[in-house]
Structure formats: C-alpha cells, structure tokens
Amino acid sequence: MEYQNILVETRGAVGWIQLNRPEAMNALSMALVSEVGQAIEAFQADDEVGAMVITGNEKAFAAGADIKDMEGQDFIDLFLADFPYNRRDGWDSLNTARKPIIAAVSGFALGGGCEMAMACDFILAADTARFGQPEINIGTIPGAGGTQRLTRAVGKAKAMEMCLTGRMMDAEEAERAGLVSRILPAEELEAEALKVAGKIAKMSRPAVYMAKEAVNVAFESSLQEGLRFERRAFASTFATEDQKEGMNAFVEKRKPDFKHR
Ligand SMILES: CC(C)(O)CC(=O)SCCNC(=O)CCNC(=O)[C@H](O)C(C)(C)COP(=O)(O)OP(=O)(O)OC[C@H]1O[C@@H](n2cnc3c(N)ncnc32)[C@H](O)[C@@H]1OP(=O)(O)O
C-alpha cells in the first residue's frame, strides 16, 4: 500500500504510523485521515501485529483538521457528508480498532489532533506536548469528539475553559488532569512508545481485547452495567488457552508463552 501523508512500518509486533505533513504541522487533511484508517485496518488484519502507535514529529502530533480544506465548506456540505466522519475509513477505523493504539504526542496536538490522540487508547506525552481545542478561535467548535472525550478525560471545568477560550494545556497539566498516562523527555518518547506497545503485543491477545472493551464500557454505561460486563469478560478469559498458560507459568515461576488463543 502506498501512502502519501503518513509513514507506516511494522516494528516487531508493533504497527507504527507516523503522520507526515511537516510543512503543515501534520494538519489532518481528509486524505491523511483516510490513510490513517487504511493503515489501522491493515495492522488490525495482520496477525503478527499486536498493538499500534500513532505519532507525529517533534513540533506537532497534529494541528487539527486542515483549515485550508475546510474554509470553503458550508453547512449543507458538512451536514450531508457527516464531516469529519465523511471519510469513514479514517475516524471509524480509529474508533473501532480492537488492537490497542497508543498516541505518542510531541509538540502541538490541537483540534482534530487532540481529538485523534484522545481517540487512541492512551496518550504518552513528550515534555514538549501541548493539547488544546482551539476551534473557537476560528469561529467553530470541536467536531471529532473534543467536547465529549476531553470532558470525560479532564472534567467539565477544564474542558469547558479549553473549548470556550482555546487555551492549551502543557504536558504537566495534561498529566495532572488525567489526559495523558505519562510524560517522557521528548528524546525518549519514541523508544518508550515502542517498548510499551511491544509489551502489550506480547500479552494474550484475547485478554487484551477484553480489557480494552471493558475499560471502554466504563465510558458508555452505568456502573452496574460496566461491572456486569467486566465479570462476563473476566469469566470468558477462562475459556482461553492463554489464561491456562498465564496462570500455569505463574505457579511454575516462569515467563508465559501466550499463543493468542
Ligand atoms: C477536527 C475538527 C472538526 O475538530 C476541526 C479542527 O480541528 S479545526 C483546526 C483546529 N486547529 C487550529 O486551529 C490550529 C491551527 N494552527 C495554529 O494555530 C498554528 O499553526 C500552531 C499554533 C499549531 C503553530 O504555529 P506556528 O509555529 O506559528 O506555525 P504556523 O506558521 O502557524 O504553521 C506552519 C504551517 O502549518 C500550517 N498549518 C498549521 N495548522 C494548520 C491547520 N490546522 N490546517 C492547515 N494548515 C495548518 C500553517 O498554515 C503554516 O503553513 P503556511 O501557511 O506557512 O504554508
């Protein structure tokens, strides 16, 4: 598969996707989002890959949707196309991937860039990372999940302030607020993201899928429904060979050898 706007490679068991429009701060053109979706689908279908990483460059993870693409659009164009989800192969693939996806963020993650990072399963941030939903500055609002995912991640007060004023959060504030799982020195981000994704890729794949689904259910259901889902998913791991192997290995004081079955 030939990609114009992203660099894609397999690093061990990790699918690596690097946004690559440095001249435009990795602005998310429709073509770029579509290619991200195609890469995710390809890695999802590849049995050798157990987790993915999406990253940008040191200046920008992504500075949002491509404003030059969008500026000439009017309501009816966007409404009928269901923008920005009109490239369903892009945002939908990200939102529905079963393999875990880590966002490794350096520099700006703004607008759709912040939304793309939040749509990943968790964010590892460089100490240079800056997050924001600045759409208000250009007379619009977030459209790819910003008002919803940011509010769930950092709470109403911070999300409201950021969406109403366009204020950015630096990496430390983002970590304190729960938006990112960890901060790393910028020069260590890539290696650490690869290490963490590689670690996940070695785990039992059915258990990884169930853990991801169960955590995501917490965002979409009541506590009781979530707890019931978790118990059912927990019990079903006992139908896998990997659970037998994992627990045997613990008892026998050795490393497990998961077969993803
Ligand atoms: C997905 C939705 C529905 O939620 C909608 C959105 O995402 S709307 C977009 C929200 N994002 C923004 O408003 C951020 C826009 N960018 C900036 O504010 C700044 O570029 C910056 C703070 C990220 C960086 O500033 P600076 O270092 O001064 O670099 P610039 O000279 O501004 O940018 C360099 C180059 O990149 C182009 N660029 C940057 N962002 C975008 C963008 N979102 N879309 C299109 N192009 C972008 C910028 O125009 C410059 O290119 P040239 O004009 O020099 O060719």
The ligand as an SDF file (V2000), in Angstrom:
LIG
                    3D

 55 57  0  0  0  0  0  0  0  0999 V2000
  -11.4740   18.3250   13.5180 C   0  0  0  0  0  0  0  0  0  0  0  0
  -12.3450   19.4800   13.9590 C   0  0  0  0  0  0  0  0  0  0  0  0
  -13.7220   19.2400   13.3950 C   0  0  0  0  0  0  0  0  0  0  0  0
  -12.4580   19.4560   15.3490 O   0  0  0  0  0  0  0  0  0  0  0  0
  -11.8960   20.8490   13.4850 C   0  0  0  0  0  0  0  0  0  0  0  0
  -10.4710   21.3080   13.6840 C   0  0  0  0  0  0  0  0  0  0  0  0
   -9.5500   20.6090   14.0270 O   0  0  0  0  0  0  0  0  0  0  0  0
  -10.2090   22.9440   13.2620 S   0  0  0  0  0  0  0  0  0  0  0  0
   -8.4610   23.1910   13.4310 C   0  0  0  0  0  0  0  0  0  0  0  0
   -8.0520   23.4660   14.8310 C   0  0  0  0  0  0  0  0  0  0  0  0
   -6.6360   23.7820   14.8870 N   0  0  0  0  0  0  0  0  0  0  0  0
   -6.1750   25.0280   14.8980 C   0  0  0  0  0  0  0  0  0  0  0  0
   -6.9180   25.9850   14.8640 O   0  0  0  0  0  0  0  0  0  0  0  0
   -4.6840   25.1760   14.9650 C   0  0  0  0  0  0  0  0  0  0  0  0
   -4.1680   25.9570   13.7670 C   0  0  0  0  0  0  0  0  0  0  0  0
   -2.7260   26.1530   13.8050 N   0  0  0  0  0  0  0  0  0  0  0  0
   -2.1240   27.0140   14.6480 C   0  0  0  0  0  0  0  0  0  0  0  0
   -2.7270   27.6430   15.4780 O   0  0  0  0  0  0  0  0  0  0  0  0
   -0.6550   27.1950   14.4710 C   0  0  0  0  0  0  0  0  0  0  0  0
   -0.2770   26.7260   13.2060 O   0  0  0  0  0  0  0  0  0  0  0  0
    0.1960   26.4380   15.5340 C   0  0  0  0  0  0  0  0  0  0  0  0
   -0.0300   27.0710   16.9250 C   0  0  0  0  0  0  0  0  0  0  0  0
   -0.1150   24.9510   15.5810 C   0  0  0  0  0  0  0  0  0  0  0  0
    1.7050   26.5690   15.1790 C   0  0  0  0  0  0  0  0  0  0  0  0
    2.0330   27.9370   14.9880 O   0  0  0  0  0  0  0  0  0  0  0  0
    3.4170   28.3480   14.2870 P   0  0  0  0  0  0  0  0  0  0  0  0
    4.5480   27.6110   14.9280 O   0  0  0  0  0  0  0  0  0  0  0  0
    3.4670   29.8250   14.2610 O   0  0  0  0  0  0  0  0  0  0  0  0
    3.3250   27.7320   12.7970 O   0  0  0  0  0  0  0  0  0  0  0  0
    2.4350   28.2840   11.5910 P   0  0  0  0  0  0  0  0  0  0  0  0
    3.2560   29.1920   10.7520 O   0  0  0  0  0  0  0  0  0  0  0  0
    1.1200   28.7660   12.0580 O   0  0  0  0  0  0  0  0  0  0  0  0
    2.1470   26.8980   10.7770 O   0  0  0  0  0  0  0  0  0  0  0  0
    3.1060   26.3390    9.9050 C   0  0  0  0  0  0  0  0  0  0  0  0
    2.3710   25.9080    8.6500 C   0  0  0  0  0  0  0  0  0  0  0  0
    1.3800   24.9350    9.0030 O   0  0  0  0  0  0  0  0  0  0  0  0
    0.1100   25.3760    8.5410 C   0  0  0  0  0  0  0  0  0  0  0  0
   -0.9350   24.8940    9.4490 N   0  0  0  0  0  0  0  0  0  0  0  0
   -0.9010   24.8420   10.7860 C   0  0  0  0  0  0  0  0  0  0  0  0
   -2.0440   24.3490   11.2690 N   0  0  0  0  0  0  0  0  0  0  0  0
   -2.8340   24.1210   10.2130 C   0  0  0  0  0  0  0  0  0  0  0  0
   -4.1420   23.6010   10.0680 C   0  0  0  0  0  0  0  0  0  0  0  0
   -4.8830   23.1940   11.1220 N   0  0  0  0  0  0  0  0  0  0  0  0
   -4.6570   23.4960    8.8290 N   0  0  0  0  0  0  0  0  0  0  0  0
   -3.9460   23.8630    7.7410 C   0  0  0  0  0  0  0  0  0  0  0  0
   -2.6650   24.3180    7.8060 N   0  0  0  0  0  0  0  0  0  0  0  0
   -2.1350   24.4630    9.0390 C   0  0  0  0  0  0  0  0  0  0  0  0
    0.2130   26.8950    8.5140 C   0  0  0  0  0  0  0  0  0  0  0  0
   -0.7620   27.4430    7.7000 O   0  0  0  0  0  0  0  0  0  0  0  0
    1.6230   27.0680    8.0100 C   0  0  0  0  0  0  0  0  0  0  0  0
    1.6650   26.8290    6.6160 O   0  0  0  0  0  0  0  0  0  0  0  0
    1.9160   28.0480    5.5730 P   0  0  0  0  0  0  0  0  0  0  0  0
    0.7070   28.9240    5.6960 O   0  0  0  0  0  0  0  0  0  0  0  0
    3.1740   28.7160    6.0200 O   0  0  0  0  0  0  0  0  0  0  0  0
    2.0080   27.3700    4.2460 O   0  0  0  0  0  0  0  0  0  0  0  0
  1  2  1  0
  2  3  1  0
  2  4  1  0
  2  5  1  0
  5  6  1  0
  6  7  2  0
  6  8  1  0
  8  9  1  0
  9 10  1  0
 10 11  1  0
 11 12  1  0
 12 13  2  0
 12 14  1  0
 14 15  1  0
 15 16  1  0
 16 17  1  0
 17 18  2  0
 17 19  1  0
 19 20  1  0
 19 21  1  0
 21 22  1  0
 21 23  1  0
 21 24  1  0
 24 25  1  0
 25 26  1  0
 26 27  2  0
 26 28  1  0
 26 29  1  0
 29 30  1  0
 30 31  2  0
 30 32  1  0
 30 33  1  0
 33 34  1  0
 34 35  1  0
 35 36  1  0
 35 50  1  0
 36 37  1  0
 37 38  1  0
 37 48  1  0
 38 39  1  0
 38 47  1  0
 39 40  2  0
 40 41  1  0
 41 42  1  0
 41 47  2  0
 42 43  1  0
 42 44  2  0
 44 45  1  0
 45 46  2  0
 46 47  1  0
 48 49  1  0
 48 50  1  0
 50 51  1  0
 51 52  1  0
 52 53  2  0
 52 54  1  0
 52 55  1  0
M  END
$$$$
